Amino acid sequence: MKSDAIIGAVQSVTKKWAKQRKREERAASAAANRSYYLGGGWHTSIKEAAWQVMEDAYMKASGNDTLPAHARQIMYAARPEVQQLADREVGSNFDKYFTQTLLPDYIEERGVNWNVVFDARGHFHEPHTKETVPLGTLQVRNYLRRVDEHKVGDLDFGIMEKHYPALGPKNRFGAILFIEKEGFMPLFGAVKLAERYDLALMSTKGMSTTAARELVDELAGDDIPLLVLHDFDKSGFSIVGTLSRDTPRYSFKGAPDVIDIGLRLEDIEGLESESVYVRGSTWKIKQNLLLNGATDAEVEFLQHKRVEINAFTSDALVKWLEGKLEEHGVAKIIPDDEALADAYRRMRRQVVVQKHIYEALEELGEDDDDTPVPTDLKARIAAEHKKERTATWDSVLMDIVKVEEAAG
């Protein structure tokens, strides 16, 4: 067919262009290396340039050290200055070099206590307590701080619930924010975004999974919109598309209320863009972008450039995102009269029972501290562990206390 012939011709030309571009990059690199060796070395290396601008870049990205900053946000703040100062081109792999080498090395060498968020590369799980710690720098630091400060306090006999029992959106949240990156959760936690807007947060690394779409299918819709925050690039638009319509991998049972809050062309003014080479047929890429909601102007821009969410500084991202949430009517929720009445009666019962608990504790006074303690507790717990290895020592001890108290 004629269309196939046209596509083939375009692909042939673009393939030759890509090869030529790589050839030119190699030639430029070789020329730079010759200059390096003949001239006696760089006057200012990339590392030296990064060291000069690192603190200013962190302060810019973190709102003067008031908010957590993702490593890539700091990279975006530093890259233009590094490019100006260094005698060598930063290159296409500068982002990885900066976030995985330059920034960690600077923090370690200078001993700065910055609030930097690095992507978690795994998780640490405690047995029994259900404590899970993502192996990211900030999360590990917080966990170790809590471990260091942990003390066993007085007994708490309170039955008061912190929250009315709820699961899912009913009586708990009025919208879902989907973000295609996981590294912003510490920032959202620091500004209490979810709590201030009664907003559920959902994140993935890149494209949404089938499980994520199933969750959206069940929860989003009716009065629960799904607001999608994504990079301004082809992948970002594809994420919106897969959350909005059927694909070979997943067919929606309902019609989720999906709102693309950006990044869009009108959102990127003042943000640093980066060049991008998108593989594949130009015509197919354009059709895919249009299918997923991009305008003609956005398609034209995305042929050669992209903008990441990380290009925002932390304070600017929060301000921009709050504006989007308010624009789409995301606000605190209050349940209906029936749910409020049930919650009122439930909480009143808790208050009355808690009052009686306090009175009983006052009657016990300090005498209970003189209760004799069996001397064979270790042996009895060890014997129970031989029967049931999954039992914890404290659960076994509680059973011993209950049996003895029941026997009088």
Secondary structure, DSSP 8 states (H G I E B T S, - for coil): -HHHHHHHHHHHHHHHHHHHHHHHHHHHHHHHHHHHHHHTS-SS-HHHHHHHHHHHHHHHHTTTTTS-EEHHHHHHHHHHHHHHH-SS---TTHHHHIIIIIHHHHHHHHT----EE-----EEE-TTT--EEESSHHHHHHHHHHHHH------------SS----SSTTT-SEEEEES-STTHHHHHHTTHHHHHTEEEEE-SSS--HHHHHHHHHHSBTTB-EEEE--BSHHHHHHHHHHHS--SS---SS---EEEEE--GGG-TTS--EE----S-HHHHHHHHHHTT--HHHHHHHTTEEB-GGGS-HHHHHHHHHHHHHHTT-------HHHHHHHHHHHHHHHHHHHHHHHHHHHHTTGGGG----TTHHHHHHHHHHH-TTS-HHHHHHHHHHHHHHH-
